[in-house]
Amino acid sequence: EEKDAPPPTQDEQPLVLTVDRDGTIRVNTTILSREEVGTRLPRMLAARRQQVLYVDAHDVVSYGKVVEAMDLARQGGARSIAMLTTKIVK
């Protein structure tokens, strides 16, 4: 018998990976080196009911850098990755 997972609580912030203007990667407010994405992201995901990682990047960041960050996130266990439609990085 399968049980539905409880819905995310209202106070649970989404997990957002951002690529800043200078290429710095952060997950929410935590700055991560490229190596740390693979080691720390799995723990961040495990602590959440909602297993979606949202991605946002500064407008000047190249598409290639964004794809690289998404690849690192996949290697770090992110299975569901969504692009944010509302910009949070200015």
C-alpha positions in Angstrom: 0.0 0.0 0.0 1.5 3.3 -1.1 0.9 6.4 1.0 1.0 9.9 -0.5 3.8 12.1 0.9 2.4 14.9 3.0 2.3 18.3 1.2 5.2 20.7 1.9 4.5 22.9 4.8 3.9 26.6 4.0 7.0 27.6 6.0 9.4 25.3 4.0 11.3 27.5 1.7 12.0 26.1 -1.8 15.6 25.0 -2.4 17.1 27.5 -5.0 20.4 27.1 -6.6 21.6 30.5 -7.9 24.6 31.4 -10.1 25.6 34.9 -9.3 27.1 37.5 -11.7 30.6 36.4 -10.9 29.8 32.7 -11.2 29.4 32.0 -7.5 27.1 29.1 -6.8 24.8 29.3 -3.8 21.9 27.2 -2.5 19.5 29.6 -0.9 22.0 31.7 1.2 24.8 29.1 1.4 27.8 29.7 -0.9 29.1 26.3 -2.3 32.2 25.6 -4.2 31.8 23.4 -7.2 33.1 20.4 -5.2 30.7 21.1 -2.3 27.6 21.0 -4.6 28.1 17.2 -4.9 28.7 16.7 -1.1 26.4 19.1 0.6 23.4 19.2 -1.8 22.4 15.6 -1.1 22.0 16.5 2.6 20.1 19.7 1.8 17.7 17.7 -0.4 17.3 14.9 2.1 16.1 17.4 4.8 13.1 18.5 2.6 9.8 17.0 1.7 9.8 18.8 -1.6 12.6 17.2 -3.7 12.6 20.0 -6.3 15.7 22.1 -6.9 15.0 25.5 -8.5 17.6 27.2 -10.6 18.1 30.9 -11.1 21.0 32.9 -12.6 22.1 36.5 -13.1 21.3 37.7 -16.6 25.0 38.1 -17.5 25.9 34.5 -16.7 26.5 32.4 -19.8 24.1 29.6 -20.6 27.1 27.2 -20.4 27.8 28.2 -16.7 24.1 27.6 -15.8 24.2 24.1 -17.5 27.4 23.3 -15.6 25.8 24.2 -12.3 22.7 22.1 -13.2 25.0 19.2 -14.1 26.8 19.5 -10.7 23.4 19.5 -9.0 22.4 16.3 -10.9 25.6 14.7 -9.8 24.7 15.9 -6.2 21.5 14.0 -6.3 19.0 16.5 -7.7 16.5 14.6 -9.8 13.9 17.2 -10.3 15.3 20.6 -11.4 13.1 23.5 -12.4 14.0 26.9 -13.8 12.5 29.9 -11.8 10.3 32.0 -13.9 10.5 35.0 -11.5 14.0 36.4 -11.2 15.5 36.5 -7.7 19.1 37.3 -8.6 19.6 40.9 -9.5 
